[in-house]
């Protein structure tokens, strides 16, 4: 099929701000789809007008119904930068689509502030949990954030203050590029709570106080970064476990017997687009996983409450599997191994003699690497100090052929 769909980005400057190519496409189209905010700013056109459907997921069927007709979608800013084009290209071949972008909100904000875009973390919490902010809060980081609406300002400030980044400089940029543009800067702890426009974005220069909770993206967060009841993979072993699992962009991990979710959460923090499913039977620990995911910036973590192997049925096949508990339960390894994608990695940790013997048998059958991890930590012994050994962990790492 020839090109029939055009996606045009538009800013707050409306018709005057778009290119001649975009204007020509709008004048010639038969069908025009846009939001209730953008359609009224256009001049009178011959096109048949349609608003975005609610919920937005219904756009798939709406656009498919216009296939073959000269159709234009009008969207905000750069449609390929957290915009509608990505969703549309999932079901419409690129050969059938022309994209005419406008300047993105990120570019407008960077120009307004004098920030270099490559030095910024650019992301969105529009239609996504505000907890996504947590993974980006780092000393001296510069964040450009597309927001949900006027409520996002207070939520971002709350999270910064809670983490000990209360002196961070927050800039609210409203209606960028339009007549109602307003730029307001303040410290996170001094939110003026103005009547913000729903169309705003945030620029945050993160500044850590001496008491700030600083969580690196490198594997091995401190144990006290997690709420737990003692059932967590300890810091040093967790760092080695993540290294063995070798997260890569957009890959999926199964964390079987997740405890407080520490391995799944660190997997998701490590690399762009990493996803994880935490499988845990204990109800109280499931609640901990949810709270830890929110506090550490991985609200996308999927939680399955149930006991393996039954709880694994129907889950999407993983690129990696971590079995932190229960590798010796009949059927757990077999279900995980069968579901694991070819070339996928599996890591299992045990602390008991029985678990260790089971790993010896699995290694003999499937290959891979066995290692014993012995960790000692400094503890007081009376008026002296000594390095006290922790319970050793035997780890099996294997790649599925």
Secondary structure, DSSP 8 states (H G I E B T S, - for coil): ----EEEEEE-TTGGGGS-HHHHHHHHH-SEEEE-TTTGGGS---SSEEEE--SSGGGHHHHHHTTTTS-EEEEEES-TTSSSHHHHHTTTS-GGGEEEE----HHHHHHHHHT--GGGSEEEE-TTS-GGGGGGG--TT-EEEEE-SSTTHHHHHHHHHHHTT-TT-EEEEEESTTSTT-EEEEEEGGG-------SSEEEEEE----TT-----SSS---GGGS--SS-S--HHHHHHHHHHHT--TT-EEEEES-TTSHHHHHHHHHSTT-EEEEEE--HHHHHHHHHHHHHTT-TT-EEEES-TTGGGTT----SEEEE-S-TTSTTHHHHHHHHS-TT-EEEEEE-SHHHHHHHHHHHHHH--EEEEE--EEEEEETTEEEEEE---EEEEEEE--
